[in-house]
Amino acid sequence: MLPCNIIVQETKASTVEVAAINPLVSMQAVKSTKLKEIAKDVSNKLENVINSL
C-alpha cells in the first residue's frame, strides 16, 4: 500500500487548496526497486491531476 493521501481544504471563502503526499518521498526508506517504480508512477499521476485543476 502506498501512502497517497490527498488533502482538499477551503483556505478562504471560495478558495480551495488541493495537496497530495508525494509517494516517492514517503517510500525513500523502502529498498524495493519495483515499489519505487510504482511510487514514481503514482507520483506522476497525482501531479498531473493536481496540475489540471
Summary of the structure (lengths in Angstrom):
residues: 53
radius of gyration: 13.1
end to end distance: 25.5
largest distance: 43.6
contacts: 109
relative contact order: 0.22
helix: 45%
strand: 25%
